[in-house]
C-alpha cells in the first residue's frame, strides 16, 4: 500500500525522498512505518493520520497521510 509521510523538526532527517508515495505492507501500523524509516519509537512524541491524532498502534490504509513529530520544547 502507498501512503504519504511527513517528518517534522528533528525527525526531518528521516523524511523519505518522495513524501507523496511511501510503500508499506498492508496492515502496517505507525510503529511499523517508524521502523521502516529508521526512527526509534521513543523519538516520536505525536503522530497524526489524515489530520487526526493517532496512537502508534494505528493500522494504516492505502492513501493515508501520516505526520510524525518529536517532543518540542520552547519558551
MMTF fields as JSON, N, C-alpha, C and O atoms, coordinates in Angstrom:
{
  "mmtfVersion": "1.0.0",
  "mmtfProducer": "UNKNOWN",
  "numBonds": 299,
  "numAtoms": 300,
  "numGroups": 75,
  "numChains": 1,
  "numModels": 1,
  "chainsPerModel": [1],
  "groupsPerChain": [75],
  "chainIdList": ["A"],
  "bondAtomList": [4, 2, 8, 6, 12, 10, 16, 14, 20, 18, 24, 22, 28, 26, 32, 30, 36, 34, 40, 38, 44, 42, 48, 46, 52, 50, 56, 54, 60, 58, 64, 62, 68, 66, 72, 70, 76, 74, 80, 78, 84, 82, 88, 86, 92, 90, 96, 94, 100, 98, 104, 102, 108, 106, 112, 110, 116, 114, 120, 118, 124, 122, 128, 126, 132, 130, 136, 134, 140, 138, 144, 142, 148, 146, 152, 150, 156, 154, 160, 158, 164, 162, 168, 166, 172, 170, 176, 174, 180, 178, 184, 182, 188, 186, 192, 190, 196, 194, 200, 198, 204, 202, 208, 206, 212, 210, 216, 214, 220, 218, 224, 222, 228, 226, 232, 230, 236, 234, 240, 238, 244, 242, 248, 246, 252, 250, 256, 254, 260, 258, 264, 262, 268, 266, 272, 270, 276, 274, 280, 278, 284, 282, 288, 286, 292, 290, 296, 294],
  "bondOrderList": [1, 1, 1, 1, 1, 1, 1, 1, 1, 1, 1, 1, 1, 1, 1, 1, 1, 1, 1, 1, 1, 1, 1, 1, 1, 1, 1, 1, 1, 1, 1, 1, 1, 1, 1, 1, 1, 1, 1, 1, 1, 1, 1, 1, 1, 1, 1, 1, 1, 1, 1, 1, 1, 1, 1, 1, 1, 1, 1, 1, 1, 1, 1, 1, 1, 1, 1, 1, 1, 1, 1, 1, 1, 1],
  "groupList": [{"groupName": "UNK", "atomNameList": ["N", "CA", "C", "O"], "elementList": ["N", "C", "C", "O"], "formalChargeList": [0, 0, 0, 0], "bondAtomList": [1, 0, 2, 1, 3, 2], "bondOrderList": [1, 1, 2], "singleLetterCode": "X", "chemCompType": "L-PEPTIDE LINKING"}],
  "groupTypeList": [0, 0, 0, 0, 0, 0, 0, 0, 0, 0, 0, 0, 0, 0, 0, 0, 0, 0, 0, 0, 0, 0, 0, 0, 0, 0, 0, 0, 0, 0, 0, 0, 0, 0, 0, 0, 0, 0, 0, 0, 0, 0, 0, 0, 0, 0, 0, 0, 0, 0, 0, 0, 0, 0, 0, 0, 0, 0, 0, 0, 0, 0, 0, 0, 0, 0, 0, 0, 0, 0, 0, 0, 0, 0, 0],
  "groupIdList": [1, 2, 3, 4, 5, 6, 7, 8, 9, 10, 11, 12, 13, 14, 15, 16, 17, 18, 19, 20, 21, 22, 23, 24, 25, 26, 27, 28, 29, 30, 31, 32, 33, 34, 35, 36, 37, 38, 39, 40, 41, 42, 43, 44, 45, 46, 47, 48, 49, 50, 51, 52, 53, 54, 55, 56, 57, 58, 59, 60, 61, 62, 63, 64, 65, 66, 67, 68, 69, 70, 71, 72, 73, 74, 75],
  "secStructList": [7, 3, 3, 3, 3, 3, 3, 7, 4, 4, 4, 4, 4, 4, 7, 7, 1, 7, 6, 6, 7, 3, 3, 7, 7, 6, 6, 7, 5, 2, 2, 2, 2, 2, 2, 2, 2, 6, 7, 7, 4, 4, 4, 7, 7, 3, 3, 3, 3, 6, 6, 3, 3, 7, 7, 6, 6, 7, 5, 7, 7, 6, 6, 7, 3, 3, 3, 3, 3, 7, 7, 7, 7, 7, 7],
  "xCoordList": [0.847, 0.0, 0.886, 2.03, 0.357, 1.094, 0.459, -0.761, 1.321, 0.869, 1.732, 2.731, 1.338, 2.139, 2.732, 2.055, 3.994, 4.675, 5.329, 5.942, 5.192, 5.892, 6.531, 5.868, 7.829, 8.57, 8.992, 9.578, 8.704, 8.94, 10.037, 10.38, 10.579, 11.596, 12.796, 13.355, 13.191, 14.381, 14.175, 15.139, 12.943, 12.679, 12.826, 12.747, 13.035, 13.125, 14.219, 14.122, 15.254, 16.342, 15.88, 16.569, 14.717, 14.168, 13.158, 12.626, 12.899, 11.905, 12.279, 13.389, 11.362, 11.663, 11.822, 11.251, 12.597, 12.854, 11.554, 11.425, 10.605, 9.313, 8.256, 7.775, 7.902, 6.923, 5.535, 4.683, 5.309, 3.977, 3.677, 2.512, 4.721, 4.493, 5.529, 6.717, 5.053, 5.912, 5.182, 4.02, 5.849, 5.207, 5.414, 6.518, 4.331, 4.342, 3.507, 2.678, 3.736, 2.91, 1.5, 1.35, 0.476, -0.886, -0.963, -0.35, -1.719, -1.883, -0.798, -0.803, 0.141, 1.219, 0.668, -0.352, 1.363, 0.993, 1.962, 2.936, 1.679, 2.601, 3.954, 4.998, 3.943, 5.19, 5.98, 7.2, 5.302, 5.972, 6.563, 7.674, 5.823, 6.306, 7.578, 8.569, 7.551, 8.721, 9.93, 11.026, 9.734, 10.811, 11.344, 12.555, 10.455, 10.857, 11.681, 12.556, 11.392, 12.119, 13.423, 14.262, 13.595, 14.784, 14.665, 15.668, 13.433, 13.179, 12.92, 12.072, 13.646, 13.4, 12.053, 11.734, 11.274, 9.924, 9.92, 9.018, 10.92, 10.948, 11.229, 11.062, 11.649, 11.867, 10.56, 10.505, 9.511, 8.228, 7.334, 7.028, 6.92, 6.035, 4.567, 3.677, 4.327, 2.958, 2.899, 3.789, 1.847, 1.596, 0.171, -0.753, 0.021, -1.289, -1.514, -0.6, -2.726, -3.126, -4.33, -5.361, -4.187, -5.249, -5.72, -6.911, -4.755, -5.052, -5.575, -5.912, -5.655, -6.166, -5.111, -4.402, -5.015, -4.064, -4.317, -5.464, -3.225, -3.369, -2.309, -1.154, -2.694, -1.701, -0.786, -1.146, 0.383, 1.375, 0.883, 1.432, -0.135, -0.673, -1.709, -2.25, -1.992, -2.983, -2.561, -1.44, -3.477, -3.218, -3.449, -4.459, -2.507, -2.581, -3.294, -3.306, -3.889, -4.617, -4.104, -3.488, -4.363, -3.959, -4.351, -5.497, -3.389, -3.656, -3.622, -3.805, -3.39, -3.317, -2.193, -1.176, -2.401, -1.388, -0.916, -1.715, 0.369, 0.929, 1.93, 2.784, 1.809, 2.755, 3.346, 2.617, 4.67, 5.369, 6.103, 6.794, 5.951, 6.566, 7.344, 6.918, 8.49, 9.215, 8.654, 7.784, 9.152, 8.818, 9.425, 10.559, 8.678, 9.137, 9.166, 8.208, 10.25, 10.351, 10.368, 10.607, 10.123, 10.133, 9.891, 9.715, 9.885, 9.647, 9.709, 9.521],
  "yCoordList": [-1.174, 0.0, 1.227, 1.178, 2.329, 3.591, 4.615, 4.767, 5.322, 6.389, 7.621, 7.552, 8.744, 9.964, 10.157, 9.93, 10.575, 10.735, 12.101, 12.568, 12.737, 13.987, 13.836, 13.461, 14.133, 14.101, 15.525, 16.207, 15.981, 17.375, 17.539, 16.608, 18.757, 19.181, 18.224, 17.99, 17.675, 16.819, 15.485, 14.758, 15.167, 13.933, 14.145, 13.187, 15.38, 15.685, 14.889, 14.619, 14.512, 13.732, 12.34, 11.678, 11.9, 10.602, 10.703, 9.69, 11.917, 12.149, 11.361, 11.509, 10.52, 9.796, 10.774, 11.865, 10.371, 11.226, 11.679, 12.838, 10.772, 11.127, 11.023, 9.934, 12.165, 12.172, 11.788, 11.385, 11.912, 11.647, 10.163, 9.767, 9.337, 7.91, 7.133, 7.125, 6.485, 5.61, 4.282, 4.241, 3.204, 1.888, 1.123, 1.074, 0.528, -0.333, -1.573, -1.582, -2.603, -3.801, -3.509, -2.748, -4.092, -3.918, -4.334, -5.32, -3.576, -3.875, -3.285, -3.503, -2.536, -1.93, -0.854, -0.226, -0.657, 0.364, 1.537, 1.498, 2.582, 3.718, 3.254, 3.729, 2.343, 1.787, 1.097, 1.246, 0.351, -0.299, 0.746, 0.576, 1.817, 2.906, 3.501, 3.685, 3.8, 4.377, 3.465, 3.936, 2.184, 1.214, 1.224, 1.171, 1.291, 1.326, 2.57, 2.536, 3.671, 4.925, 4.982, 5.85, 4.052, 4.072, 4.976, 5.336, 5.345, 6.219, 5.361, 4.469, 5.633, 4.929, 5.375, 6.564, 4.439, 4.72, 5.855, 6.692, 5.894, 6.915, 8.323, 9.298, 8.447, 9.77, 10.43, 11.65, 9.64, 10.172, 10.463, 9.575, 11.718, 12.121, 12.136, 11.744, 12.599, 12.731, 12.261, 12.553, 11.536, 11.121, 11.511, 11.424, 11.94, 12.265, 11.417, 11.219, 10.926, 10.223, 10.96, 11.081, 11.448, 12.215, 13.384, 13.686, 14.037, 15.24, 15.004, 15.961, 13.747, 13.45, 12.72, 11.855, 13.083, 12.427, 10.924, 10.477, 10.142, 8.684, 8.002, 8.428, 6.944, 6.166, 5.405, 5.167, 5.031, 4.341, 2.98, 2.436, 2.437, 1.131, 1.229, 0.212, 2.452, 2.649, 1.935, 2.109, 1.122, 0.459, 1.455, 2.157, 1.5, 2.434, 1.8, 0.581, 2.663, 2.211, 2.945, 4.005, 2.374, 2.968, 4.445, 4.802, 5.3, 6.72, 7.559, 8.774, 6.949, 7.732, 8.752, 8.539, 9.877, 10.92, 10.874, 11.063, 10.626, 10.478, 11.602, 11.898, 12.222, 13.249, 12.803, 12.403, 12.873, 12.46, 13.645, 14.387, 13.819, 14.943, 14.435, 13.495, 15.062, 14.739, 15.58, 16.425, 15.349, 16.238, 17.605, 17.686, 18.665, 20.007, 20.847, 20.855, 21.538, 22.447, 23.869, 24.134, 24.754, 26.162, 27.033, 26.537, 28.287, 29.111, 30.536, 31.333],
  "zCoordList": [0.0, 0.0, 0.0, 0.451, -0.506, -0.559, 0.363, 0.405, 1.109, 1.999, 1.744, 1.029, 2.333, 2.309, 3.698, 4.701, 3.761, 5.047, 5.125, 4.164, 6.282, 6.579, 7.952, 8.919, 8.027, 9.292, 9.625, 8.784, 10.833, 11.2, 12.242, 12.971, 12.289, 13.257, 13.212, 12.141, 14.355, 14.394, 13.669, 13.428, 13.327, 12.569, 11.062, 10.294, 10.638, 9.2, 8.505, 7.308, 9.236, 8.629, 8.179, 7.404, 8.666, 8.278, 7.136, 6.682, 6.679, 5.625, 4.37, 3.86, 3.864, 2.622, 1.452, 1.459, 0.462, -0.699, -1.367, -1.761, -1.49, -2.063, -0.969, -0.656, -0.394, 0.691, 0.205, 0.997, -1.101, -1.633, -1.812, -1.858, -1.913, -2.093, -1.281, -1.603, -0.228, 0.57, 0.677, 1.083, 0.32, 0.285, 1.585, 2.128, 2.07, 3.252, 2.961, 2.051, 3.738, 3.616, 4.14, 5.097, 3.539, 4.045, 5.517, 5.926, 6.3, 7.717, 8.599, 9.81, 8.011, 8.793, 9.722, 9.437, 10.835, 11.821, 11.726, 10.973, 12.502, 12.571, 13.12, 12.672, 14.072, 14.602, 13.491, 13.416, 12.638, 11.503, 10.558, 10.055, 10.32, 9.472, 10.068, 9.363, 11.362, 12.03, 11.85, 11.545, 12.034, 11.877, 10.443, 10.23, 9.476, 8.064, 7.738, 6.872, 8.443, 8.224, 9.017, 8.774, 9.97, 10.815, 12.026, 12.642, 12.369, 13.52, 14.758, 14.736, 15.826, 17.087, 17.638, 17.616, 18.127, 18.64, 19.65, 19.637, 20.528, 21.58, 21.047, 21.78, 19.79, 19.198, 18.778, 18.62, 18.597, 18.131, 19.321, 20.118, 19.432, 20.529, 20.086, 20.84, 18.843, 18.339, 16.893, 16.095, 16.571, 15.188, 14.812, 15.621, 13.573, 13.029, 11.781, 10.98, 11.625, 10.405, 9.851, 10.513, 8.639, 7.979, 8.84, 8.905, 9.502, 10.283, 11.68, 12.377, 12.113, 13.456, 14.264, 13.75, 15.553, 16.447, 16.434, 16.471, 16.382, 16.301, 17.159, 17.172, 17.879, 18.627, 17.664, 16.511, 18.143, 17.325, 16.825, 15.867, 17.46, 17.057, 15.942, 15.508, 15.473, 14.424, 13.145, 12.667, 12.591, 11.32, 10.188, 10.154, 9.279, 8.165, 6.979, 6.813, 6.157, 4.978, 3.75, 3.856, 2.601, 1.327, 1.271, 1.546, 0.914, 0.73, 1.989, 1.913, 3.156, 4.399, 4.326, 3.666, 5.026, 5.181, 6.625, 7.543, 6.836, 8.181, 8.444, 7.608, 9.617, 10.057, 11.387, 12.295, 11.498, 12.699, 13.317, 12.619, 14.627, 15.35, 16.557, 17.228, 16.832, 18.068, 19.204, 18.989, 20.415, 21.526, 21.197, 20.723, 21.447, 21.111, 22.381, 23.154, 22.584, 23.732, 23.244, 22.066, 24.123, 23.742, 24.962, 26.075, 24.742, 25.904, 25.654, 26.573]
}
